[in-house]
Amino acid sequence: MKEITIISGKGGTGKTSILAAFSSLAENKVLCDADVDAADLHLIMDPEVVKRADFQSGNSAVINNNLCTECDLCRELCRFNAISADYEVNPINCEGCGVCVYFCPEKAIDFPENTCGKWFISDTRFGPMVHARLGIAEENSGKLVTLVRQEAKKLAEKKNLDLILTDGPPGIGCPVIASIGGVSAVLIVTEPTVSGKHDMERVTELADHFKIPAMICVNKFDLNLALTRDIENFAKEKGLSCLGRIPFDPVFTKAMIQAQTIFEYDGQSKVAEAIRGTWQRMVERLALE
C-alpha cells in the first residue's frame, strides 16, 4: 500500500482541486482529507456519510459546587486565570493542565475529556473517503489528522485497496507533520509568487527533515515565468522532481463551483491535459499500478 500526501507551504495553491482531479484518474484508492482545520475536499466529492464518530482529545476542569468548600486553592494555583470568584471554570481560558484537579483537597473538580469534533467515513463517486470536521476554536488538530489517516489505512486494508490519496494541510506546523509521517511521497503544489516560492522552500525542508521523498508541481505557472524557473531551479538543486506545470485557467474555478473535478467539467482543457501528464509522471516515478 502506498500513500501520497499533497501539501503546500501556503493555502490557496490549488492542492485540493488537484487531488480531486487525481481521484478521477486513480484506481483502487481511498481518499483522505487531512486538512481538518479547514476541510473542503467534501465540497467537490459530495460524500454520503456511512459512519460518523466523535473526536475526543484533551480535558477541561469542571467544579462540582456541591463538593466545593471555596478554599480558593484552585484559583491560587491556576496560572491561566480560568476560575472565577464564583468558582466557575471558563472553558476558553482553561488549558486542561489538571493542576486544580490534582491539588483540590475535596476532590470537587471533575476533568472530563473534550469532544473536539467529528470524523467520518463516506462513499463518493470516486470511492471511499475518510474526512473530519474540527470544532470551532478547538485544538489538537494534529491528533485528528493522525486519526483520519489511521482510519483511511484501515479502510484500504479492509477493502484491499493499494493507494491512499491524502489532501494535507497548508503550512509547516503540527497538522502538516502529522499528515506526512511515514507516507510514500509528498507532492508539493506551489505557485509562482514570492510567498509561494518561500513557503514551498520551507515545506521542502520539512519533508527532507523527515526523510520523505518530495516532488513539486507548479500551479498557475504562466502567471510569472521567471519565478516558475526559479522554483524549478531550486528543485533541481535539491534533487527534487518537477512533475508538471499547470497553466492558469478560470475553468479550474468553474469546475470547483460546480462541485466537479476538472475532468468532469472539461476533460479536454489545457489544465486537464497538464494534470493528466503530472499524474502519469507520478505513476511512473512511484511505480503505481
Backbone as CSV, one residue per row, in Angstrom:
resi,resn,N_x,N_y,N_z,CA_x,CA_y,CA_z,C_x,C_y,C_z
1,MET,0.839,-1.194,0.000,0.000,0.000,0.000,0.878,1.249,0.000
2,LYS,0.502,2.237,-0.797,1.243,3.491,-0.839,0.311,4.647,-0.496
3,GLU,0.888,5.646,0.146,0.126,6.844,0.483,0.856,8.068,-0.052
4,ILE,0.142,8.866,-0.790,0.685,10.110,-1.332,-0.076,11.257,-0.689
5,THR,0.651,12.182,-0.077,0.037,13.348,0.540,0.383,14.583,-0.279
6,ILE,-0.635,15.346,-0.608,-0.432,16.591,-1.350,-0.442,17.741,-0.352
7,ILE,0.654,18.493,-0.328,0.799,19.584,0.621,1.219,20.850,-0.110
8,SER,1.242,21.947,0.639,1.711,23.216,0.085,2.194,24.070,1.247
9,GLY,3.137,24.908,0.998,3.638,25.766,2.061,2.644,26.816,2.491
10,LYS,1.673,27.128,1.641,0.673,28.139,1.936,-0.680,27.688,1.411
11,GLY,-1.736,28.320,1.882,-3.065,27.994,1.394,-3.344,28.631,0.040
12,GLY,-4.303,28.080,-0.667,-4.747,28.680,-1.919,-3.950,28.333,-3.148
13,THR,-3.079,27.329,-3.060,-2.282,26.976,-4.237,-3.020,26.046,-5.189
14,GLY,-4.145,25.465,-4.742,-4.924,24.586,-5.617,-4.723,23.112,-5.347
15,LYS,-4.143,22.757,-4.197,-3.840,21.351,-3.942,-5.098,20.482,-3.845
16,THR,-6.186,21.035,-3.257,-7.403,20.235,-3.120,-8.023,19.953,-4.483
17,SER,-8.036,20.956,-5.354,-8.579,20.749,-6.700,-7.734,19.753,-7.482
18,ILE,-6.422,19.800,-7.283,-5.541,18.861,-7.979,-5.748,17.448,-7.445
19,LEU,-5.877,17.298,-6.128,-6.135,15.966,-5.582,-7.476,15.429,-6.071
20,ALA,-8.488,16.291,-6.132,-9.791,15.859,-6.649,-9.660,15.389,-8.095
21,ALA,-8.833,16.089,-8.874,-8.605,15.674,-10.257,-7.902,14.318,-10.303
22,PHE,-6.921,14.123,-9.425,-6.234,12.838,-9.367,-7.210,11.701,-9.033
23,SER,-8.218,12.021,-8.229,-9.182,10.977,-7.849,-9.951,10.466,-9.063
24,SER,-10.051,11.296,-10.108,-10.705,10.854,-11.343,-9.841,9.883,-12.120
25,LEU,-8.522,9.936,-11.894,-7.583,9.143,-12.673,-7.118,7.890,-11.955
26,ALA,-7.051,7.956,-10.623,-6.506,6.834,-9.848,-7.537,5.731,-9.682
27,GLU,-7.041,4.516,-9.583,-7.886,3.349,-9.338,-7.539,2.755,-7.970
28,ASN,-8.484,2.002,-7.419,-8.231,1.244,-6.179,-7.631,2.107,-5.079
29,LYS,-8.318,3.206,-4.750,-7.750,4.128,-3.762,-8.778,4.507,-2.717
30,VAL,-8.257,5.031,-1.613,-9.061,5.671,-0.586,-8.683,7.139,-0.562
31,LEU,-9.679,8.008,-0.515,-9.429,9.437,-0.398,-9.402,9.813,1.073
32,CYS,-8.503,10.718,1.424,-8.356,11.114,2.820,-8.156,12.629,2.873
33,ASP,-9.021,13.314,3.594,-8.882,14.764,3.761,-8.291,15.022,5.146
34,ALA,-6.987,15.301,5.176,-6.288,15.541,6.439,-6.200,17.022,6.781
35,ASP,-6.802,17.865,5.970,-6.821,19.298,6.273,-8.013,19.576,7.188
36,VAL,-7.940,19.060,8.413,-9.116,19.051,9.292,-9.480,20.435,9.817
37,ASP,-8.524,21.361,9.836,-8.830,22.713,10.316,-9.718,23.466,9.328
38,ALA,-9.602,23.143,8.054,-10.410,23.814,7.031,-10.703,22.829,5.909
39,ALA,-11.371,21.743,6.262,-11.647,20.685,5.287,-12.552,21.195,4.172
40,ASP,-12.185,20.890,2.924,-13.033,21.320,1.806,-13.093,20.309,0.663
41,LEU,-12.406,19.176,0.794,-12.484,18.168,-0.267,-13.911,17.671,-0.448
42,HIS,-14.677,17.656,0.647,-16.062,17.168,0.576,-16.933,18.051,-0.311
43,LEU,-16.535,19.299,-0.521,-17.324,20.195,-1.370,-17.334,19.721,-2.823
44,ILE,-16.269,19.040,-3.228,-16.195,18.507,-4.594,-16.665,17.057,-4.638
45,MET,-16.354,16.309,-3.598,-16.641,14.868,-3.599,-18.108,14.542,-3.296
46,ASP,-18.836,15.455,-2.650,-20.235,15.230,-2.281,-20.405,13.875,-1.593
47,PRO,-19.744,13.676,-0.451,-19.743,12.353,0.177,-21.066,11.997,0.837
48,GLU,-21.373,10.703,0.823,-22.520,10.166,1.552,-21.987,9.448,2.785
49,VAL,-22.222,10.022,3.956,-21.642,9.513,5.199,-22.239,8.156,5.543
50,VAL,-21.365,7.186,5.797,-21.810,5.859,6.207,-21.422,5.566,7.658
51,LYS,-20.483,6.342,8.200,-20.100,6.191,9.604,-19.620,7.531,10.121
52,ARG,-20.024,7.887,11.330,-19.547,9.108,11.969,-19.248,8.826,13.431
53,ALA,-18.260,9.531,13.966,-17.876,9.314,15.363,-17.297,10.603,15.916
54,ASP,-17.405,10.759,17.227,-16.841,11.931,17.890,-15.330,11.797,17.993
55,PHE,-14.669,12.941,17.900,-13.236,13.004,18.167,-13.041,13.650,19.522
56,GLN,-12.449,12.910,20.431,-12.246,13.410,21.789,-10.756,13.514,22.089
57,SER,-10.370,14.669,22.646,-8.966,14.873,22.970,-8.839,16.019,23.962
58,GLY,-7.948,15.883,24.922,-7.758,16.923,25.920,-8.855,16.903,26.976
59,ASN,-8.650,17.658,28.027,-9.618,17.702,29.137,-9.834,19.137,29.590
60,SER,-10.975,19.376,30.208,-11.274,20.675,30.810,-11.823,20.463,32.214
61,ALA,-11.456,21.362,33.109,-11.900,21.248,34.503,-13.330,21.738,34.663
62,VAL,-14.086,21.057,35.513,-15.455,21.447,35.863,-15.605,21.296,37.374
63,ILE,-15.962,22.397,38.061,-16.069,22.373,39.519,-17.466,21.927,39.944
64,ASN,-17.502,20.962,40.847,-18.760,20.483,41.432,-19.045,21.341,42.664
65,ASN,-19.991,22.273,42.523,-20.273,23.222,43.602,-20.852,22.559,44.846
66,ASN,-21.382,21.364,44.699,-21.914,20.658,45.868,-20.806,20.145,46.779
67,LEU,-19.625,19.955,46.216,-18.487,19.466,46.996,-17.487,20.566,47.330
68,CYS,-17.507,21.625,46.557,-16.520,22.699,46.723,-16.732,23.448,48.045
69,THR,-15.636,23.646,48.796,-15.685,24.400,50.057,-15.152,25.821,49.889
70,GLU,-14.852,26.196,48.624,-14.358,27.541,48.303,-13.093,27.881,49.102
71,CYS,-12.180,26.922,49.169,-10.923,27.162,49.876,-9.993,28.082,49.105
72,ASP,-10.264,28.286,47.822,-9.549,29.216,46.952,-8.195,28.676,46.468
73,LEU,-7.866,27.440,46.813,-6.579,26.897,46.383,-6.487,26.774,44.868
74,CYS,-7.591,26.364,44.253,-7.579,26.203,42.789,-7.339,27.526,42.079
75,ARG,-7.920,28.591,42.595,-7.741,29.908,41.992,-6.308,30.403,42.172
76,GLU,-5.704,30.071,43.279,-4.319,30.465,43.517,-3.360,29.719,42.593
77,LEU,-3.656,28.459,42.333,-2.758,27.633,41.523,-2.936,27.828,40.021
78,CYS,-4.120,28.249,39.590,-4.391,28.357,38.149,-3.627,29.532,37.552
79,ARG,-2.694,29.234,36.662,-1.888,30.279,36.027,-2.593,30.929,34.839
80,PHE,-3.735,30.416,34.484,-4.444,30.926,33.309,-5.675,31.743,33.684
81,ASN,-5.846,31.980,34.995,-6.987,32.768,35.485,-8.308,32.246,34.930
82,ALA,-8.425,30.933,34.907,-9.610,30.319,34.302,-10.756,30.134,35.292
83,ILE,-10.511,30.365,36.590,-11.533,30.109,37.605,-11.990,31.438,38.190
84,SER,-13.281,31.691,38.122,-13.839,32.961,38.581,-13.997,32.982,40.098
85,ALA,-14.353,34.155,40.620,-14.586,34.291,42.060,-15.779,33.463,42.517
86,ASP,-16.663,33.117,41.591,-17.818,32.270,41.899,-17.496,30.788,41.713
87,TYR,-16.240,30.484,41.446,-15.770,29.114,41.258,-16.441,28.429,40.060
88,GLU,-16.455,29.203,38.986,-16.876,28.679,37.692,-15.655,28.672,36.771
89,VAL,-15.470,27.595,36.016,-14.316,27.478,35.119,-14.681,28.012,33.739
90,ASN,-13.886,28.950,33.254,-14.070,29.470,31.907,-13.424,28.484,30.925
91,PRO,-14.216,27.798,30.105,-13.647,26.770,29.212,-12.702,27.342,28.152
92,ILE,-12.838,28.643,27.860,-11.932,29.252,26.884,-10.543,29.429,27.486
93,ASN,-10.499,29.835,28.746,-9.210,30.083,29.396,-8.548,28.803,29.911
94,CYS,-9.355,27.799,30.222,-8.802,26.568,30.786,-7.924,25.848,29.753
95,GLU,-6.678,25.564,30.146,-5.735,24.881,29.254,-5.698,23.377,29.489
96,GLY,-6.504,22.896,30.443,-6.558,21.452,30.676,-5.306,20.880,31.302
97,CYS,-4.574,21.688,32.076,-3.325,21.200,32.679,-3.583,20.232,33.823
98,GLY,-4.729,20.354,34.517,-5.089,19.423,35.575,-4.527,19.740,36.944
99,VAL,-3.854,20.884,37.106,-3.281,21.232,38.406,-4.371,21.363,39.471
100,CYS,-5.448,22.049,39.127,-6.530,22.233,40.094,-7.142,20.909,40.495
101,VAL,-7.259,19.993,39.541,-7.836,18.674,39.817,-6.951,17.904,40.796
102,TYR,-5.655,17.972,40.562,-4.710,17.199,41.375,-4.650,17.697,42.824
103,PHE,-4.685,19.022,43.000,-4.468,19.585,44.337,-5.751,19.888,45.111
104,CYS,-6.917,19.757,44.499,-8.158,20.063,45.219,-8.310,19.134,46.424
105,PRO,-8.354,19.669,47.647,-8.418,18.799,48.839,-9.742,18.056,48.970
106,GLU,-10.802,18.571,48.334,-12.121,17.945,48.441,-12.467,17.069,47.238
107,LYS,-11.523,16.995,46.289,-11.781,16.251,45.042,-13.094,16.708,44.407
108,ALA,-13.245,18.029,44.360,-14.502,18.616,43.885,-14.446,19.037,42.419
109,ILE,-13.357,18.705,41.739,-13.206,19.147,40.348,-13.159,17.935,39.431
110,ASP,-14.108,17.877,38.532,-14.128,16.824,37.512,-13.224,17.239,36.348
111,PHE,-12.822,16.243,35.553,-11.873,16.510,34.461,-12.272,15.723,33.214
112,PRO,-13.475,16.002,32.678,-13.956,15.209,31.536,-13.170,15.490,30.257
113,GLU,-13.160,14.503,29.382,-12.488,14.639,28.089,-13.328,15.516,27.171
114,ASN,-12.647,16.330,26.366,-13.333,17.246,25.458,-13.740,16.546,24.168
115,THR,-14.907,16.880,23.673,-15.298,16.479,22.321,-14.939,17.630,21.396
116,CYS,-13.914,17.411,20.558,-13.346,18.499,19.747,-13.880,18.544,18.323
117,GLY,-14.517,17.481,17.884,-15.004,17.452,16.506,-15.573,16.094,16.165
118,LYS,-15.693,15.839,14.877,-16.220,14.556,14.396,-15.387,14.072,13.219
119,TRP,-15.352,12.764,13.026,-14.718,12.206,11.834,-15.693,11.256,11.147
120,PHE,-15.487,11.083,9.840,-16.475,10.397,9.009,-15.802,9.416,8.043
121,ILE,-16.511,8.370,7.743,-16.202,7.508,6.606,-17.374,7.625,5.645
122,SER,-17.069,7.925,4.392,-18.130,8.198,3.415,-17.882,7.463,2.108
123,ASP,-18.935,7.342,1.342,-18.849,6.864,-0.037,-18.927,8.063,-0.969
124,THR,-18.120,8.052,-2.014,-18.175,9.087,-3.040,-18.214,8.416,-4.403
125,ARG,-18.441,9.197,-5.433,-18.476,8.648,-6.790,-17.101,8.175,-7.255
126,PHE,-16.058,8.517,-6.479,-14.703,8.085,-6.823,-14.160,7.056,-5.836
127,GLY,-15.008,6.581,-4.948,-14.551,5.586,-3.988,-14.691,6.066,-2.556
128,PRO,-14.227,5.263,-1.594,-14.379,5.622,-0.180,-13.525,6.826,0.202
129,MET,-13.968,7.527,1.236,-13.286,8.738,1.684,-13.387,8.843,3.199
130,VAL,-12.280,9.232,3.825,-12.249,9.483,5.266,-11.964,10.967,5.465
131,HIS,-12.776,11.617,6.273,-12.616,13.059,6.471,-13.102,13.424,7.862
132,ALA,-12.953,14.691,8.229,-13.275,15.099,9.596,-13.662,16.568,9.621
133,ARG,-14.224,16.971,10.762,-14.555,18.379,10.995,-14.145,18.731,12.410
134,LEU,-13.190,19.616,12.536,-12.747,20.060,13.854,-13.689,21.150,14.338
135,GLY,-14.018,21.119,15.629,-14.926,22.115,16.197,-14.324,23.513,16.162
136,ILE,-15.171,24.518,16.290,-14.738,25.910,16.255,-13.794,26.193,17.424
137,ALA,-12.634,26.765,17.105,-11.622,27.159,18.092,-11.064,25.972,18.875
138,GLU,-11.247,24.754,18.365,-10.712,23.584,19.067,-9.263,23.337,18.654
139,GLU,-8.533,22.668,19.529,-7.136,22.366,19.273,-6.958,20.872,18.996
140,ASN,-5.710,20.433,19.032,-5.364,19.022,18.825,-5.674,18.545,17.405
141,SER,-5.560,19.453,16.427,-5.834,19.039,15.051,-4.812,18.020,14.554
142,GLY,-3.576,18.057,15.101,-2.588,17.061,14.705,-3.021,15.655,15.076
143,LYS,-3.648,15.510,16.245,-4.159,14.203,16.662,-5.302,13.753,15.768
144,LEU,-6.144,14.687,15.354,-7.253,14.327,14.471,-6.736,13.929,13.093
145,VAL,-5.701,14.607,12.605,-5.069,14.223,11.341,-4.572,12.784,11.428
146,THR,-3.898,12.456,12.525,-3.394,11.096,12.716,-4.524,10.081,12.734
147,LEU,-5.618,10.421,13.419,-6.767,9.524,13.479,-7.364,9.288,12.094
148,VAL,-7.528,10.360,11.328,-8.106,10.247,9.983,-7.223,9.369,9.100
149,ARG,-5.916,9.569,9.186,-5.004,8.743,8.378,-5.048,7.277,8.799
150,GLN,-5.135,7.027,10.090,-5.222,5.649,10.568,-6.486,4.967,10.065
151,GLU,-7.595,5.681,10.097,-8.858,5.110,9.622,-8.820,4.872,8.114
152,ALA,-8.146,5.755,7.389,-8.008,5.566,5.935,-7.199,4.308,5.636
153,LYS,-6.150,4.092,6.412,-5.330,2.895,6.212,-6.122,1.629,6.533
154,LYS,-6.881,1.655,7.640,-7.707,0.505,7.984,-8.718,0.208,6.877
155,LEU,-9.313,1.277,6.329,-10.313,1.102,5.280,-9.682,0.525,4.013
156,ALA,-8.488,1.001,3.678,-7.798,0.483,2.500,-7.459,-1.000,2.663
157,GLU,-7.017,-1.376,3.863,-6.701,-2.785,4.117,-7.957,-3.645,4.064
158,LYS,-9.043,-3.125,4.619,-10.296,-3.876,4.643,-10.829,-4.113,3.232
159,LYS,-10.703,-3.103,2.375,-11.234,-3.200,1.023,-10.196,-3.654,-0.004
160,ASN,-8.987,-3.982,0.507,-7.906,-4.459,-0.353,-7.560,-3.430,-1.442
161,LEU,-7.457,-2.176,-1.034,-7.073,-1.095,-1.935,-5.611,-0.735,-1.688
162,ASP,-4.892,-0.388,-2.749,-3.441,-0.245,-2.617,-2.934,1.188,-2.669
163,LEU,-3.836,2.166,-2.584,-3.388,3.556,-2.661,-4.259,4.440,-1.779
164,ILE,-3.613,5.354,-1.045,-4.310,6.373,-0.269,-3.879,7.735,-0.797
165,LEU,-4.837,8.523,-1.236,-4.576,9.894,-1.696,-5.021,10.846,-0.594
166,THR,-4.074,11.576,-0.020,-4.353,12.417,1.143,-4.183,13.886,0.805
167,ASP,-5.204,14.656,1.130,-5.143,16.108,0.994,-4.621,16.667,2.317
168,GLY,-3.381,17.133,2.322,-2.756,17.605,3.545,-3.050,19.063,3.832
169,PRO,-2.754,19.514,5.056,-2.953,20.918,5.420,-1.852,21.792,4.815
170,PRO,-2.084,23.095,4.740,-1.022,24.004,4.306,-0.082,24.325,5.460
171,GLY,1.057,24.913,5.146,1.983,25.346,6.179,3.015,24.302,6.529
172,ILE,3.620,24.457,7.732,4.661,23.531,8.172,4.451,23.106,9.626
173,GLY,3.279,23.366,10.193,3.030,23.107,11.607,2.687,21.674,11.922
174,CYS,2.191,21.471,13.142,1.884,20.138,13.663,0.948,19.335,12.745
175,PRO,-0.153,19.924,12.221,-1.029,19.136,11.346,-0.308,18.633,10.097
176,VAL,0.605,19.447,9.546,1.349,19.015,8.359,2.286,17.868,8.705
177,ILE,2.987,18.003,9.832,3.879,16.930,10.273,3.094,15.637,10.453
178,ALA,1.898,15.743,11.051,1.067,14.557,11.263,0.584,13.953,9.950
179,SER,0.484,14.777,8.908,-0.056,14.295,7.628,0.992,13.641,6.739
180,ILE,2.282,13.857,7.016,3.311,13.324,6.117,4.148,12.208,6.739
181,GLY,4.033,11.998,8.038,4.853,10.972,8.670,4.591,9.588,8.099
182,GLY,5.632,8.962,7.566,5.521,7.605,7.063,4.872,7.439,5.708
183,VAL,4.571,8.537,4.996,3.935,8.394,3.675,4.980,7.970,2.638
184,SER,4.506,7.491,1.512,5.405,7.055,0.447,6.088,8.240,-0.216
185,ALA,5.342,9.343,-0.370,5.891,10.542,-1.001,4.929,11.699,-0.787
186,VAL,5.450,12.909,-0.931,4.600,14.091,-0.896,4.728,14.825,-2.223
187,LEU,3.620,15.378,-2.658,3.622,16.267,-3.815,3.379,17.674,-3.290
188,ILE,4.347,18.551,-3.520,4.245,19.932,-3.057,3.702,20.783,-4.197
189,VAL,2.524,21.338,-4.000,1.914,22.207,-5.000,2.257,23.651,-4.636
190,THR,2.878,24.348,-5.555,3.251,25.726,-5.302,2.766,26.605,-6.442
191,GLU,2.952,27.904,-6.287,2.571,28.858,-7.317,3.691,29.884,-7.464
192,PRO,3.828,30.486,-8.640,4.955,31.385,-8.898,4.742,32.789,-8.335
193,THR,4.718,32.871,-7.012,4.686,34.149,-6.321,5.817,34.133,-5.294
194,VAL,6.145,35.297,-4.773,7.230,35.373,-3.793,6.898,34.535,-2.560
195,SER,5.661,34.694,-2.049,5.261,33.914,-0.882,5.143,32.430,-1.219
196,GLY,4.677,32.111,-2.422,4.556,30.715,-2.830,5.911,30.025,-2.859
197,LYS,6.897,30.698,-3.434,8.244,30.115,-3.503,8.863,29.989,-2.112
198,HIS,8.711,31.021,-1.294,9.282,30.996,0.054,8.695,29.857,0.887
199,ASP,7.374,29.721,0.871,6.731,28.692,1.684,6.969,27.296,1.121
200,MET,7.128,27.212,-0.212,7.478,25.930,-0.816,8.860,25.469,-0.337
201,GLU,9.779,26.399,-0.210,11.120,26.056,0.279,11.058,25.549,1.717
202,ARG,10.212,26.173,2.534,10.100,25.750,3.938,9.514,24.345,4.056
203,VAL,8.468,24.067,3.287,7.842,22.746,3.403,8.738,21.677,2.769
204,THR,9.576,22.069,1.821,10.569,21.143,1.268,11.578,20.743,2.336
205,GLU,12.006,21.716,3.128,12.923,21.428,4.234,12.265,20.502,5.256
206,LEU,10.970,20.696,5.487,10.246,19.840,6.426,10.230,18.394,5.932
207,ALA,9.911,18.205,4.660,9.883,16.851,4.100,11.272,16.218,4.157
208,ASP,12.296,17.012,3.877,13.661,16.499,3.917,14.050,16.086,5.342
209,HIS,13.604,16.861,6.325,13.916,16.549,7.722,13.369,15.185,8.122
210,PHE,12.181,14.858,7.634,11.562,13.577,7.979,11.841,12.491,6.939
211,LYS,12.759,12.790,6.026,13.198,11.808,5.029,12.042,11.317,4.159
212,ILE,11.150,12.230,3.800,10.013,11.897,2.939,10.338,12.318,1.505
213,PRO,10.295,11.411,0.543,10.534,11.800,-0.853,9.532,12.868,-1.295
214,ALA,10.043,13.918,-1.929,9.182,15.042,-2.312,9.273,15.308,-3.807
215,MET,8.135,15.709,-4.366,8.042,16.127,-5.764,7.333,17.475,-5.796
216,ILE,7.521,18.191,-6.877,6.979,19.546,-6.955,6.136,19.701,-8.218
217,CYS,5.041,20.436,-8.064,4.173,20.793,-9.184,3.881,22.288,-9.095
218,VAL,4.039,23.006,-10.194,3.815,24.449,-10.212,2.445,24.726,-10.829
219,ASN,1.526,25.196,-9.997,0.196,25.562,-10.478,0.193,27.030,-10.907
220,LYS,-0.595,27.350,-11.929,-0.668,28.723,-12.470,0.721,29.224,-12.870
221,PHE,1.489,28.320,-13.499,2.890,28.605,-13.783,3.080,29.819,-14.685
222,ASP,2.108,30.091,-15.555,2.279,31.151,-16.543,1.974,32.543,-15.995
223,LEU,1.662,32.661,-14.699,1.460,33.990,-14.122,2.779,34.725,-13.948
224,ASN,3.864,33.991,-13.763,5.189,34.600,-13.612,6.222,33.560,-14.012
225,LEU,6.626,33.607,-15.273,7.530,32.589,-15.798,8.901,32.646,-15.142
226,ALA,9.344,33.856,-14.761,10.650,33.983,-14.120,10.666,33.252,-12.771
227,LEU,9.616,33.445,-11.979,9.542,32.758,-10.686,9.343,31.253,-10.860
228,THR,8.614,30.874,-11.900,8.464,29.442,-12.179,9.823,28.817,-12.441
229,ARG,10.667,29.494,-13.213,12.017,28.977,-13.476,12.842,28.934,-12.190
230,ASP,12.663,29.939,-11.329,13.397,29.938,-10.059,12.992,28.741,-9.201
231,ILE,11.691,28.449,-9.189,11.200,27.295,-8.422,11.771,25.996,-8.979
232,GLU,11.769,25.876,-10.281,12.286,24.654,-10.904,13.796,24.524,-10.713
233,ASN,14.516,25.647,-10.729,15.963,25.595,-10.467,16.242,25.180,-9.028
234,PHE,15.415,25.698,-8.100,15.551,25.298,-6.699,15.337,23.788,-6.563
235,ALA,14.296,23.275,-7.231,14.006,21.849,-7.161,15.168,21.033,-7.729
236,LYS,15.753,21.513,-8.815,16.880,20.804,-9.430,18.076,20.767,-8.489
237,GLU,18.345,21.893,-7.815,19.464,21.955,-6.868,19.266,20.984,-5.706
238,LYS,18.007,20.810,-5.292,17.700,19.926,-4.163,17.480,18.472,-4.591
239,GLY,17.579,18.217,-5.888,17.372,16.865,-6.377,15.924,16.419,-6.370
240,LEU,14.990,17.372,-6.479,13.566,17.056,-6.464,13.019,16.990,-7.889
241,SER,12.047,16.140,-8.086,11.416,16.015,-9.403,10.344,17.084,-9.567
242,CYS,10.369,17.770,-10.701,9.287,18.686,-11.075,8.344,17.907,-11.989
243,LEU,7.187,17.576,-11.479,6.295,16.685,-12.216,5.472,17.396,-13.273
244,GLY,5.307,18.716,-13.127,4.500,19.362,-14.147,4.256,20.835,-13.903
245,ARG,3.832,21.477,-14.981,3.376,22.860,-14.944,1.901,22.879,-15.296
246,ILE,1.106,23.508,-14.469,-0.329,23.619,-14.734,-0.651,25.076,-15.030
247,PRO,-1.232,25.371,-16.190,-1.493,26.770,-16.554,-2.661,27.364,-15.775
248,PHE,-2.672,28.682,-15.707,-3.819,29.372,-15.099,-4.983,29.335,-16.075
249,ASP,-6.157,28.969,-15.568,-7.356,28.937,-16.402,-8.577,29.018,-15.487
250,PRO,-9.471,29.989,-15.718,-10.685,30.092,-14.893,-11.544,28.838,-14.910
251,VAL,-11.310,27.935,-15.859,-12.111,26.710,-15.912,-11.897,25.870,-14.657
252,PHE,-10.732,25.992,-14.053,-10.451,25.279,-12.804,-11.420,25.734,-11.709
253,THR,-11.594,27.039,-11.611,-12.516,27.599,-10.612,-13.960,27.257,-10.950
254,LYS,-14.313,27.305,-12.231,-15.674,26.981,-12.645,-16.028,25.541,-12.292
255,ALA,-15.063,24.627,-12.474,-15.302,23.230,-12.110,-15.556,23.105,-10.613
256,MET,-14.771,23.820,-9.816,-14.922,23.775,-8.369,-16.291,24.298,-7.947
257,ILE,-16.749,25.379,-8.576,-18.058,25.952,-8.250,-19.176,24.958,-8.541
258,GLN,-18.990,24.157,-9.561,-19.986,23.156,-9.929,-19.818,21.843,-9.153
259,ALA,-18.900,21.846,-8.170,-18.625,20.654,-7.367,-18.209,19.477,-8.249
260,GLN,-17.349,19.782,-9.221,-16.863,18.761,-10.138,-15.336,18.820,-10.223
261,THR,-14.741,17.700,-10.613,-13.320,17.721,-10.924,-13.146,18.335,-12.316
262,ILE,-11.929,18.713,-12.625,-11.676,19.328,-13.928,-11.986,18.359,-15.062
263,PHE,-11.829,17.049,-14.823,-12.100,16.062,-15.865,-13.600,15.871,-16.078
264,GLU,-14.372,16.098,-15.050,-15.827,16.027,-15.208,-16.351,17.272,-15.910
265,TYR,-15.739,18.408,-15.615,-16.241,19.681,-16.151,-15.742,19.936,-17.575
266,ASP,-14.462,19.746,-17.807,-13.890,19.967,-19.139,-12.611,19.142,-19.267
267,GLY,-12.774,17.896,-19.619,-11.643,16.989,-19.699,-10.694,17.245,-20.840
268,GLN,-11.083,18.147,-21.772,-10.235,18.450,-22.924,-9.468,19.758,-22.752
269,SER,-9.621,20.406,-21.626,-8.947,21.682,-21.400,-7.444,21.477,-21.225
270,LYS,-6.698,22.584,-21.372,-5.248,22.511,-21.190,-4.889,22.169,-19.748
271,VAL,-5.721,22.636,-18.814,-5.493,22.310,-17.410,-5.619,20.804,-17.196
272,ALA,-6.664,20.212,-17.751,-6.866,18.771,-17.606,-5.712,17.995,-18.233
273,GLU,-5.259,18.457,-19.381,-4.139,17.797,-20.047,-2.875,17.862,-19.191
274,ALA,-2.621,19.029,-18.580,-1.428,19.195,-17.741,-1.505,18.319,-16.502
275,ILE,-2.684,18.226,-15.895,-2.832,17.400,-14.700,-2.703,15.924,-15.051
276,ARG,-3.229,15.540,-16.190,-3.098,14.149,-16.618,-1.621,13.781,-16.791
277,GLY,-0.847,14.700,-17.384,0.577,14.454,-17.545,1.302,14.393,-16.215
278,THR,0.910,15.260,-15.281,1.510,15.255,-13.945,1.240,13.937,-13.239
279,TRP,0.006,13.476,-13.331,-0.355,12.211,-12.704,0.419,11.049,-13.315
280,GLN,0.554,11.040,-14.619,1.255,9.950,-15.278,2.720,9.899,-14.861
281,ARG,3.328,11.075,-14.732,4.727,11.107,-14.291,4.859,10.629,-12.838
282,MET,3.858,10.932,-12.023,3.879,10.443,-10.643,3.732,8.926,-10.616
283,VAL,2.838,8.406,-11.416,2.643,6.958,-11.500,3.947,6.260,-11.886
284,GLU,4.632,6.823,-12.863,5.880,6.219,-13.312,6.969,6.320,-12.248
285,ARG,7.042,7.459,-11.572,8.100,7.664,-10.585,7.902,6.770,-9.357
286,LEU,6.652,6.609,-8.922,6.382,5.840,-7.711,5.994,4.391,-8.003
287,ALA,6.024,4.022,-9.285,5.680,2.649,-9.687,4.288,2.275,-9.196
288,LEU,3.340,3.202,-9.374,1.954,2.913,-9.012,1.316,2.073,-10.089
289,GLU,0.349,1.248,-9.673,-0.360,0.438,-10.654,-1.513,1.247,-11.244
